[in-house]
Amino acid sequence: MKQCTHADALPDPEPAPLSETCPRCLADGTHPVQLRLCLECGYVGCCDSSPGRHATEHHGSSGHPVMRTMEPGESWRWCYTDHVLV
C-alpha cells in the first residue's frame, strides 16, 4: 500500500485559509463545487469537479504536495505527489 511521504512535514497547526472561496473562481465568474486548503501555504482552491481545478493547478505551479478538504464534516487530506489519501 502506497503512503504519503509528506505527511510528517505538514505544519501543526494548519495554516489559516487565505480565503473563504476560491479567489480564481471568483475572478473568473465561476462557482467552485468544493474547496481545498493547501497545508503548506493556506491557499484556497477549488476541487477537480469545479471548472477551474485550481487546487490541482496550485499544486502544479507551487509543488506543495498536500491539501485538505474544507467541506464541513469532512477531514481527509490528499497528497498530489503520492496520489494517496492522508
PyRosetta script that sets phi, psi and omega in degrees:
from pyrosetta import init, pose_from_sequence

init()
pose = pose_from_sequence("MKQCTHADALPDPEPAPLSETCPRCLADGTHPVQLRLCLECGYVGCCDSSPGRHATEHHGSSGHPVMRTMEPGESWRWCYTDHVLV")
pose.set_psi(1, 127.8)
pose.set_omega(1, -179.4)
pose.set_phi(2, -74.1)
pose.set_psi(2, 140.2)
pose.set_omega(2, 178.6)
pose.set_phi(3, -123.3)
pose.set_psi(3, 158.5)
pose.set_omega(3, 177.6)
pose.set_phi(4, -75.7)
pose.set_psi(4, 129.0)
pose.set_omega(4, 178.2)
pose.set_phi(5, -89.7)
pose.set_psi(5, 2.0)
pose.set_omega(5, -175.1)
pose.set_phi(6, -110.1)
pose.set_psi(6, -10.0)
pose.set_omega(6, -173.2)
pose.set_phi(7, -60.1)
pose.set_psi(7, -37.5)
pose.set_omega(7, -178.6)
pose.set_phi(8, -67.1)
pose.set_psi(8, -22.2)
pose.set_omega(8, -177.9)
pose.set_phi(9, -92.8)
pose.set_psi(9, 2.3)
pose.set_omega(9, -178.5)
pose.set_phi(10, -67.7)
pose.set_psi(10, 141.2)
pose.set_omega(10, -179.6)
pose.set_phi(11, -67.9)
pose.set_psi(11, 149.9)
pose.set_omega(11, 176.9)
pose.set_phi(12, -138.3)
pose.set_psi(12, 113.0)
pose.set_omega(12, 7.1)
pose.set_phi(13, -77.8)
pose.set_psi(13, 168.2)
pose.set_omega(13, 178.5)
pose.set_phi(14, -66.2)
pose.set_psi(14, 152.1)
pose.set_omega(14, 177.3)
pose.set_phi(15, -65.7)
pose.set_psi(15, 151.3)
pose.set_omega(15, 176.4)
pose.set_phi(16, -74.7)
pose.set_psi(16, 143.8)
pose.set_omega(16, 177.1)
pose.set_phi(17, -60.4)
pose.set_psi(17, 137.2)
pose.set_omega(17, 178.2)
pose.set_phi(18, -81.1)
pose.set_psi(18, -11.5)
pose.set_omega(18, -178.3)
pose.set_phi(19, -156.5)
pose.set_psi(19, 157.8)
pose.set_omega(19, 176.0)
pose.set_phi(20, -95.0)
pose.set_psi(20, -4.2)
pose.set_omega(20, 175.3)
pose.set_phi(21, -144.8)
pose.set_psi(21, 172.8)
pose.set_omega(21, 178.0)
pose.set_phi(22, -75.9)
pose.set_psi(22, 112.1)
pose.set_omega(22, -177.7)
pose.set_phi(23, -63.1)
pose.set_psi(23, -30.7)
pose.set_omega(23, 178.8)
pose.set_phi(24, -70.0)
pose.set_psi(24, -39.7)
pose.set_omega(24, 175.8)
pose.set_phi(25, -63.7)
pose.set_psi(25, -42.8)
pose.set_omega(25, 179.1)
pose.set_phi(26, -58.7)
pose.set_psi(26, -45.7)
pose.set_omega(26, 179.3)
pose.set_phi(27, -66.6)
pose.set_psi(27, -34.0)
pose.set_omega(27, -178.8)
pose.set_phi(28, -82.6)
pose.set_psi(28, -12.0)
pose.set_omega(28, -177.7)
pose.set_phi(29, 78.3)
pose.set_psi(29, 21.9)
pose.set_omega(29, 177.3)
pose.set_phi(30, -109.1)
pose.set_psi(30, 173.2)
pose.set_omega(30, -177.9)
pose.set_phi(31, -120.5)
pose.set_psi(31, 128.1)
pose.set_omega(31, 177.9)
pose.set_phi(32, -72.5)
pose.set_psi(32, 145.7)
pose.set_omega(32, 175.7)
pose.set_phi(33, -77.8)
pose.set_psi(33, -52.6)
pose.set_omega(33, 175.5)
pose.set_phi(34, -142.1)
pose.set_psi(34, 161.9)
pose.set_omega(34, -176.8)
pose.set_phi(35, -112.8)
pose.set_psi(35, 150.0)
pose.set_omega(35, 176.2)
pose.set_phi(36, -126.2)
pose.set_psi(36, 147.6)
pose.set_omega(36, -179.5)
pose.set_phi(37, -116.1)
pose.set_psi(37, 123.7)
pose.set_omega(37, 176.1)
pose.set_phi(38, -70.9)
pose.set_psi(38, 124.6)
pose.set_omega(38, -176.7)
pose.set_phi(39, -83.0)
pose.set_psi(39, 0.2)
pose.set_omega(39, 174.9)
pose.set_phi(40, -96.8)
pose.set_psi(40, -41.0)
pose.set_omega(40, -173.9)
pose.set_phi(41, -125.9)
pose.set_psi(41, -9.0)
pose.set_omega(41, 179.4)
pose.set_phi(42, 89.1)
pose.set_psi(42, 4.0)
pose.set_omega(42, 177.6)
pose.set_phi(43, -59.2)
pose.set_psi(43, 137.0)
pose.set_omega(43, 175.3)
pose.set_phi(44, -107.0)
pose.set_psi(44, 125.8)
pose.set_omega(44, 178.3)
pose.set_phi(45, -136.9)
pose.set_psi(45, 163.2)
pose.set_omega(45, -178.8)
pose.set_phi(46, -85.4)
pose.set_psi(46, 158.0)
pose.set_omega(46, -177.3)
pose.set_phi(47, -75.2)
pose.set_psi(47, 174.9)
pose.set_omega(47, -179.1)
pose.set_phi(48, -71.7)
pose.set_psi(48, -12.2)
pose.set_omega(48, 174.1)
pose.set_phi(49, -82.8)
pose.set_psi(49, -9.1)
pose.set_omega(49, 177.7)
pose.set_phi(50, -87.4)
pose.set_psi(50, 154.3)
pose.set_omega(50, -177.4)
pose.set_phi(51, -57.4)
pose.set_psi(51, -36.8)
pose.set_omega(51, -174.4)
pose.set_phi(52, -86.7)
pose.set_psi(52, -23.3)
pose.set_omega(52, -177.7)
pose.set_phi(53, 49.9)
pose.set_psi(53, 45.0)
pose.set_omega(53, -171.9)
pose.set_phi(54, -70.6)
pose.set_psi(54, -26.0)
pose.set_omega(54, 176.2)
pose.set_phi(55, -66.2)
pose.set_psi(55, -45.7)
pose.set_omega(55, 178.0)
pose.set_phi(56, -64.8)
pose.set_psi(56, -39.6)
pose.set_omega(56, 177.5)
pose.set_phi(57, -61.7)
pose.set_psi(57, -40.2)
pose.set_omega(57, 178.3)
pose.set_phi(58, -61.7)
pose.set_psi(58, -44.6)
pose.set_omega(58, 177.1)
pose.set_phi(59, -58.5)
pose.set_psi(59, -44.5)
pose.set_omega(59, -178.1)
pose.set_phi(60, -62.8)
pose.set_psi(60, -37.5)
pose.set_omega(60, -177.4)
pose.set_phi(61, -87.1)
pose.set_psi(61, -26.9)
pose.set_omega(61, -175.7)
pose.set_phi(62, -103.0)
pose.set_psi(62, -26.9)
pose.set_omega(62, -174.0)
pose.set_phi(63, 80.4)
pose.set_psi(63, 1.1)
pose.set_omega(63, 178.5)
pose.set_phi(64, -66.8)
pose.set_psi(64, 125.0)
pose.set_omega(64, -168.0)
pose.set_phi(65, -84.3)
pose.set_psi(65, -33.3)
pose.set_omega(65, -168.6)
pose.set_phi(66, -119.7)
pose.set_psi(66, 132.0)
pose.set_omega(66, 173.1)
pose.set_phi(67, -125.2)
pose.set_psi(67, 155.2)
pose.set_omega(67, 175.1)
pose.set_phi(68, -120.7)
pose.set_psi(68, 158.9)
pose.set_omega(68, 176.1)
pose.set_phi(69, -69.3)
pose.set_psi(69, 149.0)
pose.set_omega(69, 173.3)
pose.set_phi(70, -108.3)
pose.set_psi(70, 9.9)
pose.set_omega(70, -178.5)
pose.set_phi(71, -74.6)
pose.set_psi(71, 133.6)
pose.set_omega(71, 178.4)
pose.set_phi(72, -57.0)
pose.set_psi(72, 135.6)
pose.set_omega(72, 177.9)
pose.set_phi(73, 82.9)
pose.set_psi(73, -2.7)
pose.set_omega(73, 178.9)
pose.set_phi(74, -113.1)
pose.set_psi(74, 148.1)
pose.set_omega(74, -178.2)
pose.set_phi(75, -137.5)
pose.set_psi(75, 13.1)
pose.set_omega(75, -177.0)
pose.set_phi(76, -76.1)
pose.set_psi(76, 158.7)
pose.set_omega(76, 177.1)
pose.set_phi(77, -127.5)
pose.set_psi(77, 151.3)
pose.set_omega(77, -179.9)
pose.set_phi(78, -125.8)
pose.set_psi(78, 130.3)
pose.set_omega(78, 174.1)
pose.set_phi(79, -96.6)
pose.set_psi(79, 111.9)
pose.set_omega(79, 179.6)
pose.set_phi(80, -67.6)
pose.set_psi(80, -33.8)
pose.set_omega(80, -177.3)
pose.set_phi(81, -70.0)
pose.set_psi(81, -46.8)
pose.set_omega(81, -177.3)
pose.set_phi(82, -94.3)
pose.set_psi(82, -6.9)
pose.set_omega(82, 178.4)
pose.set_phi(83, 57.7)
pose.set_psi(83, 48.7)
pose.set_omega(83, 179.4)
pose.set_phi(84, -141.8)
pose.set_psi(84, 153.6)
pose.set_omega(84, 170.0)
pose.set_phi(85, -73.8)
pose.set_psi(85, 140.6)
pose.set_omega(85, -179.3)
pose.set_phi(86, -107.4)
pose.dump_pdb("model.pdb")
